[in-house]
Amino acid sequence: MKIAVVGTGYVGLVTGTCFAETGNEVVCIDNNADKVKSLKENKLPIYEPDLDVYFERNTKAGRLKFTTNLAEGIDGAKIIFLALPTPPGEDGSADLKYVLGVAEDLGKIIKDYVVVVNKSTVPVGTADKVRAKIAPNTKVAFDVVSNPEFLREGVAVEDFMKPERVVVGTRSERAKKLMEELYEPFVRQGNPVLFMDERSAEVSKYAANAFLATKISFMNEVANLCELVGADVDNVRKGIGTDSRIGKRFLFPGVGYGGSCFPKDVKALYYTSKENNYNFQILDSVMKVNDLQREKFYHTISNHFKGDLNGKTIAVWGLAFKPNTDDIREAPALYLLEKFLEAGAQVRAYDPEGINNVKQIFGDKVYFGKDKDDVLTGADFLVIVTEWNEFRSPDFDRITSSLNEKLIFDGRNLYSLPHVKELGYTYYSIGREIVKP
């Protein structure tokens, strides 16, 4: 099947590459000429495990191509995916100008029946708006489908190739048959393709991310209570996570969620509720707790030094919002770096993949190390913000010899309390006792 994917961001690249992997002929379209040129030269603009392998294999096979020409890219396509940015406004609403702009253009150039698929995360009612933009400009039959992505950054290729479920919003039998054919290779193990109306599909994406964000904020609140009452959040997490009604995932406390999905989607769902005169109180609390969590972590660090970080040199491990990605959007580390610099501290930071993106924000205000050991040299203490695997079992002898003080602030609870106590560290974590030598 020939498929067109409009937009070569995170979702568009993963979508196009994975559809090509199952034998489809895919053309990805983007109006950024420099980006398209780089993609044609086999240069990926994002880091995502295994994406480079699939990308190289399918570009070499000629199944995955790129163009800046919309008419050329969609020519002959049975399905057109819109994977365009929907940036949040100041009020939390999703900006649909890119999606609706392309939809209007499609109406002028489609020649035969086609299914237009909203793959971007879009507000409720967007399928209707896309349909309304296309219809006045064409006499050709078409359908608009909502097919939200449920990709976790860091395992997006695996999620796409082996989805737990595929959600398709359409009331058209013709579109349903095409979507069934397209996704059949991905669900052979029996995982469902769930067909529903377009609006239910749109709500499903927002509701899924909002619920997961709620679990994170809830667990951070529990962690804060544990610190006050002398409980250990790790024990509490195990105590509730074994309940099948709750589950073990997303119960790890930390410095808050970030990334391209949770912050944006929670805000958008909250905005939609306000538009419909409904006060979604839980989501309001989820957002407030998330903001407060990173602030609380900063104050823990600052309070240890009686509010004076001026002149301190701080080693920071982890910049991306989560491991196995270079995505720094809404990353807690950005807030912390800004606060450290405002307080007069010097920052030495390292991340396996996110450094180049953070450099674009901070430039030479921050020293970016070549590895995790490099940034320890001359630092007064260590702050851990992202739980990359390489941080889980470090050489503590090297840490001890490099830091001016045996002091760690761990925003991801990577180390056991008995271990760091035995090593003689002062160790702050989330929802657990403070370890002091």
SVG drawing of the C-alpha trace seen along z (x, -y; Angstrom):
<svg xmlns="http://www.w3.org/2000/svg" viewBox="-20 -35 60 49">
<polyline fill="none" stroke="black" stroke-width="0.4" points="0.0,0.0 1.2,-3.5 1.2,-5.8 2.0,-9.5 3.1,-10.9 2.9,-14.7 5.4,-15.9 8.8,-14.3 8.9,-15.0 9.1,-12.3 5.7,-10.8 6.0,-11.2 9.4,-9.5 8.5,-6.6 5.2,-6.1 6.6,-6.3 9.6,-4.1 7.6,-1.4 5.0,-1.3 7.8,-0.9 9.2,1.9 6.1,4.0 6.5,3.6 4.4,0.4 5.7,-2.3 6.0,-5.4 6.7,-9.0 7.3,-11.4 6.6,-15.1 8.0,-18.1 8.2,-21.8 11.6,-22.1 14.0,-21.7 17.1,-21.4 15.5,-18.6 14.4,-16.7 17.9,-17.1 19.4,-15.6 16.9,-12.7 17.8,-11.9 21.4,-11.8 20.4,-9.2 20.8,-11.7 18.1,-11.3 17.2,-14.5 16.1,-12.5 17.6,-9.8 15.3,-6.8 16.6,-3.2 16.4,-1.0 15.0,-3.7 18.3,-4.1 18.3,-0.4 14.8,-0.4 15.4,-3.8 18.6,-2.7 17.1,0.6 14.0,-0.9 15.6,-3.9 18.1,-1.5 15.2,0.7 13.5,-2.3 10.3,-1.9 10.9,-5.1 11.3,-8.4 11.2,-12.1 10.1,-15.2 9.1,-18.8 6.4,-18.7 3.0,-17.9 1.3,-17.1 4.2,-14.8 4.2,-13.1 0.5,-12.2 0.2,-11.2 -1.2,-7.7 -1.4,-7.3 -4.4,-5.5 -3.8,-6.8 -2.4,-10.2 -1.2,-10.6 -1.1,-14.0 1.7,-14.0 2.1,-17.7 3.0,-19.9 0.1,-20.9 2.0,-23.3 0.3,-24.4 -0.8,-28.0 -0.4,-29.9 -3.9,-28.7 -3.1,-25.1 -5.1,-24.8 -3.6,-23.0 -2.7,-25.1 -4.2,-23.4 -2.9,-25.9 -0.5,-23.4 -3.0,-20.5 -5.8,-22.6 -3.5,-24.4 -2.4,-21.1 -6.0,-19.9 -7.0,-22.9 -4.2,-22.2 -5.1,-18.5 -8.6,-19.5 -7.1,-21.2 -4.8,-18.4 -6.4,-15.0 -7.4,-13.2 -9.0,-9.9 -10.6,-8.6 -8.2,-8.8 -8.3,-8.3 -6.8,-11.3 -5.6,-10.2 -5.0,-12.5 -2.0,-10.9 -1.0,-14.0 -2.5,-14.3 -5.4,-16.7 -8.3,-18.1 -11.8,-16.6 -13.6,-17.6 -10.4,-18.0 -11.6,-15.3 -14.7,-17.4 -12.5,-20.5 -10.2,-18.7 -13.2,-17.4 -14.6,-20.9 -11.3,-22.2 -11.0,-19.6 -14.6,-19.4 -15.1,-22.8 -12.0,-22.4 -12.7,-19.0 -15.4,-16.9 -13.4,-13.7 -14.7,-11.3 -12.6,-11.1 -12.7,-10.1 -11.1,-11.6 -10.0,-9.2 -8.6,-9.7 -5.7,-7.2 -3.9,-8.5 -0.3,-7.3 0.5,-5.7 4.3,-5.7 6.6,-5.9 9.8,-7.8 12.7,-5.4 10.8,-2.4 8.7,-3.9 9.7,-1.5 8.9,1.5 5.5,-0.1 4.7,-0.7 5.7,2.7 4.0,4.6 1.2,2.3 -0.9,3.2 -3.8,1.8 -4.6,-0.3 -7.3,-2.9 -9.1,-4.0 -11.9,-6.5 -14.1,-6.3 -17.7,-5.6 -16.9,-4.8 -16.8,-1.1 -14.6,-2.0 -12.0,-3.7 -12.3,-0.9 -11.3,1.8 -8.2,-0.1 -7.1,-0.7 -7.7,3.0 -5.5,4.0 -2.8,1.5 -2.5,2.6 -3.0,6.3 0.7,7.1 1.1,5.4 -1.6,7.2 -1.0,10.8 -0.5,11.8 -4.1,10.9 -3.8,7.4 -6.9,5.5 -7.6,2.8 -10.4,0.9 -12.8,-0.9 -14.9,-3.7 -16.2,-7.1 -13.7,-9.9 -14.4,-11.9 -14.0,-8.9 -10.7,-8.1 -9.5,-11.7 -10.5,-11.6 -8.8,-8.2 -5.3,-9.6 -5.7,-12.5 -7.3,-10.4 -4.5,-7.8 -1.7,-10.3 -3.6,-12.3 -4.2,-9.1 -0.6,-8.1 0.4,-11.7 -2.0,-11.4 -0.3,-8.3 3.0,-10.0 1.8,-13.1 -0.1,-10.9 3.0,-8.9 5.0,-12.1 2.5,-13.3 2.8,-10.0 6.6,-10.4 6.3,-13.8 4.0,-12.4 6.5,-9.6 9.2,-12.1 7.1,-13.8 5.9,-10.6 9.2,-8.6 7.9,-6.0 9.9,-4.7 8.2,-5.3 9.9,-2.3 8.1,0.0 4.8,-1.8 5.3,-1.5 5.7,2.2 2.8,2.5 0.4,1.0 2.0,2.0 1.3,5.7 -2.4,4.9 -3.6,5.9 -6.1,3.1 -3.3,0.5 -0.3,2.1 3.4,1.6 4.1,-1.0 4.3,-4.7 4.6,-4.5 8.2,-5.6 8.5,-9.0 10.9,-11.6 11.2,-15.2 8.1,-15.2 7.1,-14.3 8.2,-16.1 8.5,-15.4 6.4,-16.2 3.3,-14.4 2.3,-14.4 2.5,-18.2 0.9,-19.2 -1.8,-16.6 -2.8,-17.2 -3.1,-20.9 -5.1,-20.3 -7.6,-18.0 -7.9,-20.5 -8.5,-23.3 -11.1,-21.2 -13.0,-20.6 -13.0,-24.4 -14.3,-25.0 -17.2,-22.8 -17.8,-24.4 -16.5,-21.5 -14.0,-21.9 -11.6,-19.0 -10.2,-19.3 -8.0,-16.2 -6.0,-17.5 -5.6,-20.9 -4.0,-19.2 -1.9,-16.9 -0.3,-19.9 0.2,-21.8 1.9,-18.8 4.2,-18.3 5.4,-21.9 5.8,-21.8 7.8,-18.6 10.8,-20.1 10.6,-23.2 10.7,-21.0 13.7,-19.2 15.5,-22.4 14.7,-23.7 16.0,-20.5 19.3,-21.2 19.3,-24.9 18.2,-24.4 21.1,-22.0 23.4,-25.0 21.1,-27.3 19.9,-28.9 23.3,-29.9 24.5,-28.1 26.6,-31.0 30.1,-29.8 29.2,-26.1 30.1,-23.8 27.3,-21.3 27.7,-18.1 24.4,-17.1 23.7,-13.7 20.8,-13.6 19.2,-16.3 16.7,-14.5 13.2,-14.2 13.6,-10.4 16.3,-7.9 16.7,-6.6 15.8,-9.8 17.3,-13.2 14.0,-15.0 14.4,-17.8 10.9,-19.4 9.6,-20.2 12.5,-18.3 12.9,-18.9 16.6,-19.4 16.0,-22.6 14.3,-24.2 17.1,-23.0 19.9,-24.3 18.2,-27.7 17.8,-27.9 21.4,-26.8 22.7,-29.5 20.4,-32.1 21.8,-31.2 25.3,-31.9 26.5,-28.3 28.6,-26.8 27.1,-23.8 28.9,-20.8 26.3,-18.6 26.2,-15.3 23.6,-13.3 24.2,-10.5 22.0,-12.0 20.5,-15.3 23.5,-17.6 23.3,-19.1 19.7,-20.2 20.4,-21.7 23.4,-23.6 21.0,-25.4 19.4,-26.9 22.3,-27.5 25.3,-27.8 28.5,-28.3 26.7,-29.1 27.0,-25.4 30.0,-23.1 28.9,-20.0 31.1,-17.0 32.2,-14.2 31.0,-11.6 29.6,-11.2 33.0,-11.1 34.2,-14.3 31.6,-16.5 32.4,-15.2 35.9,-16.7 36.0,-19.7 32.3,-19.6 31.1,-20.1 28.3,-17.6 26.3,-15.5 22.6,-15.9 20.9,-13.1 17.9,-14.1 17.5,-11.4 17.6,-7.6 19.9,-6.5 21.2,-3.0 24.8,-4.0 24.1,-6.0 22.7,-3.0 26.0,-1.3 28.7,-4.0 32.2,-3.7 31.6,-5.2 35.4,-5.3 35.7,-7.6 32.8,-9.8 34.4,-10.1 37.8,-11.0 36.3,-13.6 33.7,-15.4 34.8,-18.0 32.1,-16.6 30.5,-13.1 27.1,-14.5 24.4,-13.3 20.9,-14.6 19.1,-11.8 15.9,-12.8 15.3,-9.2 16.1,-7.0 18.8,-5.1 20.7,-3.8 19.9,-1.8 20.0,-3.6 22.2,-1.0 24.8,-1.1 25.3,-4.9 25.3,-5.0 28.0,-2.3 30.0,-4.5 29.8,-7.5 27.7,-9.7 25.1,-12.3 22.3,-11.3 19.0,-12.9 16.4,-11.0 12.6,-11.2 10.2,-9.9 13.0,-8.2 15.0,-9.1 18.0,-11.4 21.2,-9.4 23.9,-11.0 27.3,-9.6"/>
</svg>
